[in-house]
Amino acid sequence: MDVSGQWNWVFFGFGVAYTALTLFATSIAVRIARARRRLGEGT
């Protein structure tokens, strides 16, 4: 396996990890926003 192919896999792995972390953070942010809105309406 040549070096260029290895780097392609490395960048591919970073891209997948970055996308997964972004989606995870977005879902958490949405969940927090909904909880805050619910608490705001409750008071």
CHARMM-style PDB file with segment names, atoms N, HN, CA, C and O in Angstrom:
ATOM      1  N   MET     1       0.857  -1.199   0.000  1.00  0.00      PROA
ATOM      2  CA  MET     1       0.000   0.000   0.000  1.00  0.00      PROA
ATOM      3  C   MET     1       0.892   1.248   0.000  1.00  0.00      PROA
ATOM      4  O   MET     1       1.773   1.387   0.848  1.00  0.00      PROA
ATOM      5  N   ASP     2       0.660   2.128  -0.931  1.00  0.00      PROA
ATOM      6  HN  ASP     2      -0.056   2.015  -1.620  1.00  0.00      PROA
ATOM      7  CA  ASP     2       1.524   3.311  -1.035  1.00  0.00      PROA
ATOM      8  C   ASP     2       1.126   4.363  -0.006  1.00  0.00      PROA
ATOM      9  O   ASP     2       0.075   4.276   0.629  1.00  0.00      PROA
ATOM     10  N   VAL     3       1.997   5.359   0.139  1.00  0.00      PROA
ATOM     11  HN  VAL     3       2.850   5.430  -0.378  1.00  0.00      PROA
ATOM     12  CA  VAL     3       1.773   6.374   1.172  1.00  0.00      PROA
ATOM     13  C   VAL     3       0.552   7.228   0.844  1.00  0.00      PROA
ATOM     14  O   VAL     3      -0.213   7.585   1.739  1.00  0.00      PROA
ATOM     15  N   SER     4       0.365   7.557  -0.435  1.00  0.00      PROA
ATOM     16  HN  SER     4       0.987   7.267  -1.163  1.00  0.00      PROA
ATOM     17  CA  SER     4      -0.759   8.431  -0.799  1.00  0.00      PROA
ATOM     18  C   SER     4      -2.087   7.766  -0.447  1.00  0.00      PROA
ATOM     19  O   SER     4      -2.994   8.426   0.059  1.00  0.00      PROA
ATOM     20  N   GLY     5      -2.209   6.474  -0.709  1.00  0.00      PROA
ATOM     21  HN  GLY     5      -1.472   5.937  -1.121  1.00  0.00      PROA
ATOM     22  CA  GLY     5      -3.443   5.773  -0.361  1.00  0.00      PROA
ATOM     23  C   GLY     5      -3.666   5.756   1.139  1.00  0.00      PROA
ATOM     24  O   GLY     5      -4.794   5.866   1.618  1.00  0.00      PROA
ATOM     25  N   GLN     6      -2.558   5.615   1.878  1.00  0.00      PROA
ATOM     26  HN  GLN     6      -1.642   5.526   1.488  1.00  0.00      PROA
ATOM     27  CA  GLN     6      -2.686   5.612   3.337  1.00  0.00      PROA
ATOM     28  C   GLN     6      -3.202   6.961   3.828  1.00  0.00      PROA
ATOM     29  O   GLN     6      -4.057   7.016   4.712  1.00  0.00      PROA
ATOM     30  N   TRP     7      -2.690   8.039   3.262  1.00  0.00      PROA
ATOM     31  HN  TRP     7      -1.995   7.995   2.544  1.00  0.00      PROA
ATOM     32  CA  TRP     7      -3.144   9.371   3.680  1.00  0.00      PROA
ATOM     33  C   TRP     7      -4.609   9.584   3.304  1.00  0.00      PROA
ATOM     34  O   TRP     7      -5.346  10.255   4.026  1.00  0.00      PROA
ATOM     35  N   ASN     8      -5.032   9.010   2.167  1.00  0.00      PROA
ATOM     36  HN  ASN     8      -4.433   8.466   1.580  1.00  0.00      PROA
ATOM     37  CA  ASN     8      -6.436   9.133   1.786  1.00  0.00      PROA
ATOM     38  C   ASN     8      -7.322   8.493   2.853  1.00  0.00      PROA
ATOM     39  O   ASN     8      -8.364   9.044   3.210  1.00  0.00      PROA
ATOM     40  N   TRP     9      -6.909   7.328   3.363  1.00  0.00      PROA
ATOM     41  HN  TRP     9      -6.063   6.880   3.073  1.00  0.00      PROA
ATOM     42  CA  TRP     9      -7.693   6.671   4.406  1.00  0.00      PROA
ATOM     43  C   TRP     9      -7.685   7.489   5.691  1.00  0.00      PROA
ATOM     44  O   TRP     9      -8.692   7.555   6.396  1.00  0.00      PROA
ATOM     45  N   VAL    10      -6.542   8.116   5.996  1.00  0.00      PROA
ATOM     46  HN  VAL    10      -5.724   8.062   5.423  1.00  0.00      PROA
ATOM     47  CA  VAL    10      -6.452   8.931   7.214  1.00  0.00      PROA
ATOM     48  C   VAL    10      -7.416  10.111   7.132  1.00  0.00      PROA
ATOM     49  O   VAL    10      -8.154  10.390   8.077  1.00  0.00      PROA
ATOM     50  N   PHE    11      -7.402  10.804   5.984  1.00  0.00      PROA
ATOM     51  HN  PHE    11      -6.803  10.577   5.216  1.00  0.00      PROA
ATOM     52  CA  PHE    11      -8.309  11.949   5.829  1.00  0.00      PROA
ATOM     53  C   PHE    11      -9.758  11.488   5.831  1.00  0.00      PROA
ATOM     54  O   PHE    11     -10.627  12.174   6.370  1.00  0.00      PROA
ATOM     55  N   PHE    12     -10.026  10.328   5.232  1.00  0.00      PROA
ATOM     56  HN  PHE    12      -9.320   9.771   4.794  1.00  0.00      PROA
ATOM     57  CA  PHE    12     -11.389   9.793   5.226  1.00  0.00      PROA
ATOM     58  C   PHE    12     -11.859   9.521   6.659  1.00  0.00      PROA
ATOM     59  O   PHE    12     -12.996   9.829   7.017  1.00  0.00      PROA
ATOM     60  N   GLY    13     -10.968   8.941   7.473  1.00  0.00      PROA
ATOM     61  HN  GLY    13     -10.045   8.691   7.183  1.00  0.00      PROA
ATOM     62  CA  GLY    13     -11.329   8.661   8.859  1.00  0.00      PROA
ATOM     63  C   GLY    13     -11.605   9.935   9.644  1.00  0.00      PROA
ATOM     64  O   GLY    13     -12.554  10.005  10.424  1.00  0.00      PROA
ATOM     65  N   PHE    14     -10.751  10.954   9.425  1.00  0.00      PROA
ATOM     66  HN  PHE    14      -9.980  10.897   8.791  1.00  0.00      PROA
ATOM     67  CA  PHE    14     -10.977  12.229  10.116  1.00  0.00      PROA
ATOM     68  C   PHE    14     -12.301  12.855   9.679  1.00  0.00      PROA
ATOM     69  O   PHE    14     -13.017  13.428  10.501  1.00  0.00      PROA
ATOM     70  N   GLY    15     -12.626  12.750   8.406  1.00  0.00      PROA
ATOM     71  HN  GLY    15     -12.045  12.285   7.739  1.00  0.00      PROA
ATOM     72  CA  GLY    15     -13.881  13.316   7.900  1.00  0.00      PROA
ATOM     73  C   GLY    15     -15.086  12.644   8.539  1.00  0.00      PROA
ATOM     74  O   GLY    15     -16.045  13.308   8.933  1.00  0.00      PROA
ATOM     75  N   VAL    16     -15.028  11.316   8.636  1.00  0.00      PROA
ATOM     76  HN  VAL    16     -14.249  10.777   8.315  1.00  0.00      PROA
ATOM     77  CA  VAL    16     -16.145  10.590   9.238  1.00  0.00      PROA
ATOM     78  C   VAL    16     -16.281  10.949  10.717  1.00  0.00      PROA
ATOM     79  O   VAL    16     -17.387  11.170  11.209  1.00  0.00      PROA
ATOM     80  N   ALA    17     -15.146  11.005  11.421  1.00  0.00      PROA
ATOM     81  HN  ALA    17     -14.248  10.825  11.021  1.00  0.00      PROA
ATOM     82  CA  ALA    17     -15.186  11.329  12.847  1.00  0.00      PROA
ATOM     83  C   ALA    17     -15.710  12.749  13.060  1.00  0.00      PROA
ATOM     84  O   ALA    17     -16.506  12.995  13.966  1.00  0.00      PROA
ATOM     85  N   TYR    18     -15.257  13.683  12.215  1.00  0.00      PROA
ATOM     86  HN  TYR    18     -14.610  13.483  11.479  1.00  0.00      PROA
ATOM     87  CA  TYR    18     -15.693  15.072  12.352  1.00  0.00      PROA
ATOM     88  C   TYR    18     -17.195  15.189  12.107  1.00  0.00      PROA
ATOM     89  O   TYR    18     -17.891  15.904  12.827  1.00  0.00      PROA
ATOM     90  N   THR    19     -17.698  14.476  11.077  1.00  0.00      PROA
ATOM     91  HN  THR    19     -17.132  13.895  10.492  1.00  0.00      PROA
ATOM     92  CA  THR    19     -19.129  14.517  10.782  1.00  0.00      PROA
ATOM     93  C   THR    19     -19.929  13.931  11.944  1.00  0.00      PROA
ATOM     94  O   THR    19     -20.957  14.484  12.336  1.00  0.00      PROA
ATOM     95  N   ALA    20     -19.456  12.811  12.492  1.00  0.00      PROA
ATOM     96  HN  ALA    20     -18.621  12.362  12.173  1.00  0.00      PROA
ATOM     97  CA  ALA    20     -20.175  12.172  13.596  1.00  0.00      PROA
ATOM     98  C   ALA    20     -20.213  13.093  14.815  1.00  0.00      PROA
ATOM     99  O   ALA    20     -21.253  13.233  15.458  1.00  0.00      PROA
ATOM    100  N   LEU    21     -19.080  13.718  15.132  1.00  0.00      PROA
ATOM    101  HN  LEU    21     -18.235  13.604  14.610  1.00  0.00      PROA
ATOM    102  CA  LEU    21     -19.036  14.621  16.289  1.00  0.00      PROA
ATOM    103  C   LEU    21     -19.946  15.824  16.072  1.00  0.00      PROA
ATOM    104  O   LEU    21     -20.603  16.281  17.007  1.00  0.00      PROA
ATOM    105  N   THR    22     -19.987  16.343  14.836  1.00  0.00      PROA
ATOM    106  HN  THR    22     -19.452  15.971  14.077  1.00  0.00      PROA
ATOM    107  CA  THR    22     -20.838  17.501  14.552  1.00  0.00      PROA
ATOM    108  C   THR    22     -22.307  17.136  14.738  1.00  0.00      PROA
ATOM    109  O   THR    22     -23.065  17.887  15.352  1.00  0.00      PROA
ATOM    110  N   LEU    23     -22.708  15.977  14.204  1.00  0.00      PROA
ATOM    111  HN  LEU    23     -22.092  15.368  13.705  1.00  0.00      PROA
ATOM    112  CA  LEU    23     -24.103  15.556  14.357  1.00  0.00      PROA
ATOM    113  C   LEU    23     -24.428  15.324  15.834  1.00  0.00      PROA
ATOM    114  O   LEU    23     -25.516  15.670  16.294  1.00  0.00      PROA
ATOM    115  N   PHE    24     -23.480  14.734  16.576  1.00  0.00      PROA
ATOM    116  HN  PHE    24     -22.596  14.453  16.202  1.00  0.00      PROA
ATOM    117  CA  PHE    24     -23.699  14.466  17.997  1.00  0.00      PROA
ATOM    118  C   PHE    24     -23.872  15.769  18.768  1.00  0.00      PROA
ATOM    119  O   PHE    24     -24.773  15.888  19.598  1.00  0.00      PROA
ATOM    120  N   ALA    25     -23.009  16.746  18.494  1.00  0.00      PROA
ATOM    121  HN  ALA    25     -22.277  16.649  17.820  1.00  0.00      PROA
ATOM    122  CA  ALA    25     -23.091  18.033  19.188  1.00  0.00      PROA
ATOM    123  C   ALA    25     -24.384  18.751  18.829  1.00  0.00      PROA
ATOM    124  O   ALA    25     -25.004  19.387  19.681  1.00  0.00      PROA
ATOM    125  N   THR    26     -24.794  18.649  17.556  1.00  0.00      PROA
ATOM    126  HN  THR    26     -24.291  18.132  16.864  1.00  0.00      PROA
ATOM    127  CA  THR    26     -26.028  19.308  17.129  1.00  0.00      PROA
ATOM    128  C   THR    26     -27.230  18.703  17.845  1.00  0.00      PROA
ATOM    129  O   THR    26     -28.112  19.431  18.300  1.00  0.00      PROA
ATOM    130  N   SER    27     -27.269  17.374  17.946  1.00  0.00      PROA
ATOM    131  HN  SER    27     -26.552  16.783  17.577  1.00  0.00      PROA
ATOM    132  CA  SER    27     -28.401  16.731  18.615  1.00  0.00      PROA
ATOM    133  C   SER    27     -28.453  17.136  20.085  1.00  0.00      PROA
ATOM    134  O   SER    27     -29.535  17.349  20.632  1.00  0.00      PROA
ATOM    135  N   ILE    28     -27.291  17.242  20.726  1.00  0.00      PROA
ATOM    136  HN  ILE    28     -26.412  17.069  20.282  1.00  0.00      PROA
ATOM    137  CA  ILE    28     -27.265  17.657  22.137  1.00  0.00      PROA
ATOM    138  C   ILE    28     -27.749  19.098  22.270  1.00  0.00      PROA
ATOM    139  O   ILE    28     -28.505  19.418  23.187  1.00  0.00      PROA
ATOM    140  N   ALA    29     -27.311  19.975  21.349  1.00  0.00      PROA
ATOM    141  HN  ALA    29     -26.697  19.715  20.604  1.00  0.00      PROA
ATOM    142  CA  ALA    29     -27.724  21.379  21.413  1.00  0.00      PROA
ATOM    143  C   ALA    29     -29.233  21.495  21.242  1.00  0.00      PROA
ATOM    144  O   ALA    29     -29.881  22.271  21.944  1.00  0.00      PROA
ATOM    145  N   VAL    30     -29.796  20.729  20.313  1.00  0.00      PROA
ATOM    146  HN  VAL    30     -29.270  20.098  19.742  1.00  0.00      PROA
ATOM    147  CA  VAL    30     -31.246  20.767  20.094  1.00  0.00      PROA
ATOM    148  C   VAL    30     -31.969  20.270  21.342  1.00  0.00      PROA
ATOM    149  O   VAL    30     -32.992  20.825  21.743  1.00  0.00      PROA
ATOM    150  N   ARG    31     -31.422  19.210  21.953  1.00  0.00      PROA
ATOM    151  HN  ARG    31     -30.591  18.758  21.627  1.00  0.00      PROA
ATOM    152  CA  ARG    31     -32.066  18.656  23.145  1.00  0.00      PROA
ATOM    153  C   ARG    31     -32.054  19.672  24.280  1.00  0.00      PROA
ATOM    154  O   ARG    31     -33.045  19.823  24.993  1.00  0.00      PROA
ATOM    155  N   ILE    32     -30.928  20.372  24.449  1.00  0.00      PROA
ATOM    156  HN  ILE    32     -30.122  20.250  23.869  1.00  0.00      PROA
ATOM    157  CA  ILE    32     -30.825  21.382  25.508  1.00  0.00      PROA
ATOM    158  C   ILE    32     -31.784  22.542  25.227  1.00  0.00      PROA
ATOM    159  O   ILE    32     -32.432  23.051  26.142  1.00  0.00      PROA
ATOM    160  N   ALA    33     -31.871  22.953  23.967  1.00  0.00      PROA
ATOM    161  HN  ALA    33     -31.345  22.540  23.224  1.00  0.00      PROA
ATOM    162  CA  ALA    33     -32.756  24.066  23.616  1.00  0.00      PROA
ATOM    163  C   ALA    33     -34.203  23.696  23.913  1.00  0.00      PROA
ATOM    164  O   ALA    33     -34.960  24.517  24.432  1.00  0.00      PROA
ATOM    165  N   ARG    34     -34.594  22.464  23.586  1.00  0.00      PROA
ATOM    166  HN  ARG    34     -33.979  21.798  23.164  1.00  0.00      PROA
ATOM    167  CA  ARG    34     -35.968  22.040  23.857  1.00  0.00      PROA
ATOM    168  C   ARG    34     -36.230  22.002  25.355  1.00  0.00      PROA
ATOM    169  O   ARG    34     -37.303  22.398  25.809  1.00  0.00      PROA
ATOM    170  N   ALA    35     -35.258  21.527  26.126  1.00  0.00      PROA
ATOM    171  HN  ALA    35     -34.386  21.205  25.758  1.00  0.00      PROA
ATOM    172  CA  ALA    35     -35.435  21.446  27.579  1.00  0.00      PROA
ATOM    173  C   ALA    35     -35.580  22.844  28.163  1.00  0.00      PROA
ATOM    174  O   ALA    35     -36.431  23.075  29.021  1.00  0.00      PROA
ATOM    175  N   ARG    36     -34.749  23.779  27.697  1.00  0.00      PROA
ATOM    176  HN  ARG    36     -34.057  23.590  26.999  1.00  0.00      PROA
ATOM    177  CA  ARG    36     -34.846  25.154  28.204  1.00  0.00      PROA
ATOM    178  C   ARG    36     -36.196  25.760  27.845  1.00  0.00      PROA
ATOM    179  O   ARG    36     -36.819  26.430  28.668  1.00  0.00      PROA
ATOM    180  N   ARG    37     -36.650  25.525  26.611  1.00  0.00      PROA
ATOM    181  HN  ARG    37     -36.144  24.981  25.942  1.00  0.00      PROA
ATOM    182  CA  ARG    37     -37.935  26.083  26.198  1.00  0.00      PROA
ATOM    183  C   ARG    37     -39.045  25.502  27.068  1.00  0.00      PROA
ATOM    184  O   ARG    37     -39.966  26.214  27.468  1.00  0.00      PROA
ATOM    185  N   ARG    38     -38.951  24.206  27.357  1.00  0.00      PROA
ATOM    186  HN  ARG    38     -38.202  23.628  27.032  1.00  0.00      PROA
ATOM    187  CA  ARG    38     -39.969  23.560  28.178  1.00  0.00      PROA
ATOM    188  C   ARG    38     -39.953  24.146  29.588  1.00  0.00      PROA
ATOM    189  O   ARG    38     -41.010  24.403  30.166  1.00  0.00      PROA
ATOM    190  N   LEU    39     -38.757  24.357  30.144  1.00  0.00      PROA
ATOM    191  HN  LEU    39     -37.899  24.148  29.675  1.00  0.00      PROA
ATOM    192  CA  LEU    39     -38.652  24.936  31.486  1.00  0.00      PROA
ATOM    193  C   LEU    39     -39.183  26.366  31.486  1.00  0.00      PROA
ATOM    194  O   LEU    39     -39.836  26.788  32.440  1.00  0.00      PROA
ATOM    195  N   GLY    40     -38.904  27.112  30.416  1.00  0.00      PROA
ATOM    196  HN  GLY    40     -38.374  26.769  29.641  1.00  0.00      PROA
ATOM    197  CA  GLY    40     -39.370  28.494  30.334  1.00  0.00      PROA
ATOM    198  C   GLY    40     -40.884  28.564  30.294  1.00  0.00      PROA
ATOM    199  O   GLY    40     -41.487  29.452  30.897  1.00  0.00      PROA
ATOM    200  N   GLU    41     -41.504  27.622  29.579  1.00  0.00      PROA
ATOM    201  HN  GLU    41     -41.014  26.901  29.089  1.00  0.00      PROA
ATOM    202  CA  GLU    41     -42.960  27.627  29.504  1.00  0.00      PROA
ATOM    203  C   GLU    41     -43.572  27.172  30.824  1.00  0.00      PROA
ATOM    204  O   GLU    41     -44.673  27.594  31.177  1.00  0.00      PROA
ATOM    205  N   GLY    42     -42.867  26.316  31.552  1.00  0.00      PROA
ATOM    206  HN  GLY    42     -41.972  25.973  31.266  1.00  0.00      PROA
ATOM    207  CA  GLY    42     -43.409  25.777  32.799  1.00  0.00      PROA
ATOM    208  C   GLY    42     -43.525  26.835  33.873  1.00  0.00      PROA
ATOM    209  O   GLY    42     -44.445  26.777  34.688  1.00  0.00      PROA
ATOM    210  N   THR    43     -42.628  27.795  33.901  1.00  0.00      PROA
ATOM    211  HN  THR    43     -41.880  27.842  33.239  1.00  0.00      PROA
ATOM    212  CA  THR    43     -42.659  28.804  34.964  1.00  0.00      PROA
ATOM    213  C   THR    43     -43.786  29.782  34.734  1.00  0.00      PROA
ATOM    214  OT1 THR    43     -43.973  30.706  35.525  1.00  0.00      PROA
TER     215      THR     43
END
